[in-house]
């Protein structure tokens, strides 16, 4: 008999707990009136300096920061950031790195660009060669805004 009396109270507590969980949301709300994000990709420094990173080998490195800036009031998630370094003399790919959204969380601490904000992503590419060489760096990203639009800016930067 006591168990029957306690049942409505327990059911009410479960209902309140379920409703309380639905009050918050981690899903971003798109900005009203904004149909698509405006995303700009920049690299600094530009041009990127190539430095000898080890006398053994030798190995060389290009270090730079890729920055994504949203200017239309609609944020989104970076799905992929890819950097490829090509030898200017031969056109051969000499180094490449790729960060997906999980890598960005680990190495940068974020994978999202908020509306009217920026996210800076430090990068480094290394390669082994007999001598430093003139190269072209191609940085590209795949970004999905809060309305589901896919934006894929790409930038070509000289490395010397």
C-alpha positions in Angstrom: 0.0 0.0 0.0 2.8 2.4 0.8 4.5 1.5 -2.5 1.3 2.5 -4.4 1.1 5.9 -2.6 4.8 6.6 -3.5 4.4 5.8 -7.2 2.7 9.1 -8.3 5.5 11.1 -6.5 8.2 9.0 -8.2 6.6 9.4 -11.6 6.4 13.1 -11.1 10.1 13.3 -10.2 11.0 11.3 -13.4 8.8 13.6 -15.5 10.4 16.7 -14.0 13.9 15.3 -14.5 13.1 14.5 -18.2 11.7 18.0 -18.8 14.7 19.7 -17.1 17.1 17.9 -19.4 15.3 19.3 -22.4 15.7 22.9 -21.3 19.4 23.3 -22.5 20.8 22.7 -25.9 24.3 22.5 -27.4 22.9 23.0 -30.9 23.6 26.5 -32.1 20.6 28.6 -33.2 21.2 30.2 -36.6 21.1 33.9 -36.8 17.7 35.0 -38.2 17.9 36.5 -41.7 21.4 35.2 -42.4 21.3 32.5 -45.1 25.0 31.5 -45.3 28.2 32.2 -43.4 30.9 34.4 -45.0 34.2 32.8 -44.2 37.7 34.1 -44.9 40.9 32.1 -44.7 44.2 33.9 -44.1 47.7 32.6 -43.4 50.3 34.5 -41.4 53.1 35.2 -42.0 52.6 35.6 -45.7 54.9 34.6 -47.3 55.8 31.8 -45.0 59.5 31.5 -44.0 61.2 28.1 -44.4 63.7 27.3 -41.6 66.1 24.5 -41.1 64.7 22.5 -38.2 67.4 19.9 -37.8 71.1 19.7 -39.0 70.7 15.9 -39.3 69.2 15.1 -42.6 68.7 18.1 -43.0 65.1 18.8 -42.4 63.2 22.0 -43.0 60.0 23.4 -41.6 57.3 26.0 -42.5 55.4 27.3 -39.5 52.4 29.5 -39.8 48.9 30.2 -38.5 45.8 29.6 -40.5 43.0 31.8 -39.4 39.3 31.4 -40.3 37.1 34.5 -39.8 33.3 34.6 -40.1 31.8 38.0 -41.0 28.2 37.4 -41.8 26.8 36.5 -38.4 26.5 32.8 -38.9 28.9 30.4 -37.2 29.8 26.8 -38.0 32.1 23.9 -37.6 35.4 23.2 -39.3 35.2 19.6 -40.7 38.7 19.5 -42.2 41.8 21.7 -42.6 44.4 20.5 -45.1 47.9 22.0 -45.9 50.0 20.8 -48.8 53.5 22.0 -49.6 54.7 21.7 -53.3 58.2 22.1 -54.7 58.1 25.1 -57.0 60.8 23.6 -59.4 59.2 20.2 -59.8 55.5 20.6 -58.7 56.0 17.5 -56.4 54.2 17.3 -53.1 56.9 17.4 -50.4 54.8 17.7 -47.2 51.2 17.5 -46.1 49.1 17.6 -42.9 45.4 17.3 -42.3 43.3 18.1 -39.2 39.8 16.8 -39.0 37.3 18.1 -36.4 38.6 15.7 -33.7 42.2 16.7 -34.3 41.2 20.4 -34.0 39.7 19.7 -30.6 42.9 18.0 -29.4 45.5 20.4 -30.9 43.6 23.7 -30.9 40.8 23.2 -28.3 38.0 24.1 -30.7 36.5 23.1 -34.0 33.9 25.9 -34.2 34.0 29.4 -35.6 31.4 31.5 -33.8 29.4 34.2 -35.7 31.5 37.3 -36.4 34.6 35.7 -34.8 37.8 34.1 -35.7 39.7 30.8 -34.9 43.5 30.7 -35.2 45.0 27.3 -36.0 48.9 27.0 -35.6 50.4 24.7 -38.2 53.8 23.2 -39.1 54.9 21.2 -42.1 58.4 19.5 -42.2 60.3 17.9 -45.0 63.8 16.3 -45.5 65.9 17.7 -48.4 69.5 18.3 -49.3 68.8 22.1 -49.4 66.0 24.5 -48.7 63.7 24.9 -51.7 61.2 27.5 -52.9 57.7 26.1 -52.4 54.1 26.8 -52.6 51.8 26.2 -49.7 48.1 25.4 -50.4 45.8 25.7 -47.3 42.2 24.6 -47.6 39.3 24.0 -45.3 35.9 22.4 -45.3 33.5 24.4 -43.1 29.8 23.7 -42.5 27.8 26.6 -41.3 24.9 26.4 -38.8 22.4 26.2 -41.7 24.2 23.3 -43.3 25.9 25.2 -46.1 29.3 23.8 -47.1 32.0 26.5 -47.6 35.5 25.5 -48.8 38.0 28.4 -49.0 41.5 27.7 -50.3 44.6 29.9 -50.2 47.9 29.7 -52.1 50.9 31.1 -50.2 54.6 31.2 -51.1 57.1 29.6 -48.8 60.7 30.8 -49.1 
